[in-house]
Amino acid sequence: MDSVSPRPHARSLRRFAAVAATAALVLGASFVTATSASAAPATSTITDASFTWGLSDEAGGGAFFGGCNFLSAGVAGDTGSSRLWTEADGFYKTTDGANVTIVKPNSAGTLASPTWATKCQNPAGTAVTAASATNVSKNAVKLSNGSGTKAADGSSVINWAGSF
């Protein structure tokens, strides 16, 4: 019996060695894969990005009460009640810091900052009205000084600071 007992033990050791070797190969492959992934090209940095966004025709269309809908840079002012803003309130802004600018096309087709007096005009200088869905100011917000990253796969993430 003494000569028989080492055999099962020897088989167990061989099985253990085979399992250990397989595990080592699997772990080694995982390590190589992780090393290969970390050797991928690094992301690139994006700086000074700008983005001009025209929200919708409704955001620059005529209103049934109060002239028109419009965009204003910065946090909206508080009149203390539900009423229309007036120029004297000083709430309407076309810029907020260096990052947010309100723009709209002028008669030459170039983007320019509107004024309180021109914010409700279409590019030709005519007042927008609620009676026509196509008669809109085409105002937009330009976000500047964005920063972010572009990944090796081409995807990008860019952040801007500011409000409108």
C-alpha positions in Angstrom: 0.0 0.0 0.0 2.9 2.3 0.6 3.8 2.1 -3.1 0.2 2.9 -4.1 -0.3 6.0 -2.0 2.3 8.3 -3.7 0.6 7.9 -7.0 -2.7 9.7 -6.2 -0.6 12.3 -4.4 1.7 12.7 -7.5 -1.4 13.0 -9.7 -2.8 15.7 -7.4 0.4 17.6 -7.6 0.5 17.4 -11.3 -3.1 18.6 -11.6 -2.3 21.4 -9.2 0.8 22.3 -11.2 -1.2 22.3 -14.5 -3.9 24.5 -12.9 -1.3 26.8 -11.5 0.5 27.1 -14.9 -2.8 27.8 -16.7 -3.7 30.4 -14.1 -0.3 32.0 -14.5 -0.7 32.1 -18.3 -4.2 33.7 -17.9 -2.9 36.3 -15.4 0.1 36.9 -17.6 -2.2 37.6 -20.6 -4.3 39.9 -18.6 -1.2 41.8 -17.5 0.0 42.1 -21.1 -3.4 43.3 -22.2 -3.4 45.9 -19.5 0.1 47.0 -20.4 -0.8 47.2 -24.1 -3.9 49.4 -23.3 -1.9 51.8 -21.2 0.5 52.2 -24.1 -2.3 53.6 -26.3 -1.9 57.1 -27.5 -2.6 59.7 -24.8 -5.5 62.0 -25.0 -4.9 65.5 -26.4 -5.9 68.7 -24.6 -8.4 71.1 -26.1 -8.1 74.7 -25.1 -9.8 78.0 -26.1 -12.8 76.2 -27.7 -15.8 78.2 -28.8 -19.3 77.1 -29.7 -22.1 79.1 -31.1 -25.6 77.7 -30.4 -28.9 79.0 -31.8 -31.3 77.3 -29.5 -34.6 77.5 -31.5 -36.7 79.9 -33.5 -39.0 80.1 -30.4 -36.0 81.5 -28.4 -35.9 84.5 -30.8 -39.4 84.7 -32.0 -42.1 87.3 -31.4 -44.1 87.0 -28.2 -47.8 87.6 -27.8 -47.1 89.9 -25.0 -43.9 91.9 -24.5 -42.2 92.1 -27.9 -40.2 88.9 -28.3 -38.4 86.0 -26.6 -34.7 86.7 -26.3 -31.5 85.4 -24.8 -29.5 87.3 -22.2 -26.0 86.5 -20.9 -25.5 85.7 -17.3 -28.0 84.7 -14.6 -31.5 86.1 -15.2 -32.4 89.2 -13.2 -35.1 89.3 -10.6 -37.7 92.0 -10.9 -39.4 90.9 -7.7 -42.6 90.0 -9.5 -43.9 88.6 -12.7 -43.5 91.4 -15.2 -41.6 92.3 -18.3 -38.1 93.6 -18.1 -37.4 97.1 -19.0 -34.2 98.6 -20.2 -34.0 100.6 -17.0 -33.9 97.3 -15.0 -30.4 96.7 -16.4 -31.0 93.0 -16.5 -30.4 92.5 -20.2 -26.8 91.7 -21.0 -25.1 90.6 -24.2 -21.9 89.4 -22.4 -21.1 87.7 -19.1 -17.4 87.6 -18.4 -15.2 86.4 -21.2 -17.1 83.2 -21.8 -20.7 84.1 -22.8 -21.8 86.4 -25.6 -25.2 86.8 -27.2 -25.1 87.3 -30.9 -27.4 87.5 -33.9 -26.9 88.0 -37.6 -27.1 91.6 -38.9 -28.2 92.8 -42.4 -24.7 91.9 -43.7 -25.1 88.4 -42.4 -22.3 88.6 -39.8 -22.9 87.8 -36.2 -23.0 90.9 -33.9 -24.1 91.6 -30.4 -27.7 93.0 -30.3 -28.6 95.9 -28.1 -31.7 96.4 -26.0 -33.3 98.2 -29.0 -32.3 95.6 -31.6 -32.8 92.3 -29.6 -36.4 91.9 -31.1 -35.4 92.5 -34.7 -34.8 90.0 -37.4 -31.5 90.3 -39.5 -33.2 92.8 -41.8 -34.0 95.1 -38.9 -37.7 94.5 -38.8 -39.4 93.8 -35.5 -40.3 90.1 -35.0 -43.9 89.2 -34.4 -45.8 86.2 -33.0 -47.9 86.2 -36.2 -45.1 84.7 -38.2 -43.1 81.7 -37.2 -40.4 82.5 -39.8 -39.9 86.1 -38.7 -37.3 85.5 -35.9 -34.3 87.3 -34.6 -32.0 84.2 -35.0 -30.2 85.1 -31.7 -27.7 82.6 -30.4 -25.2 82.2 -27.6 -21.5 82.0 -28.2 -19.6 80.1 -25.5 -15.9 80.8 -25.4 -12.8 79.6 -23.6 -13.8 76.0 -23.4 -11.4 73.3 -22.4 -11.4 69.6 -22.5 -9.8 66.5 -24.0 -9.9 64.5 -27.2 -9.5 60.7 -26.7 -7.6 58.4 -29.0 -10.9 57.0 -30.3 -11.9 60.5 -31.5 -14.5 61.3 -28.8 -14.2 64.6 -27.1 -15.4 66.3 -23.9 -15.4 70.1 -23.7 -16.5 72.2 -20.8 -17.5 75.8 -20.7 -18.2 78.1 -17.7 -21.0 80.7 -17.8 -24.7 81.1 -18.0 -27.3 82.7 -20.3 
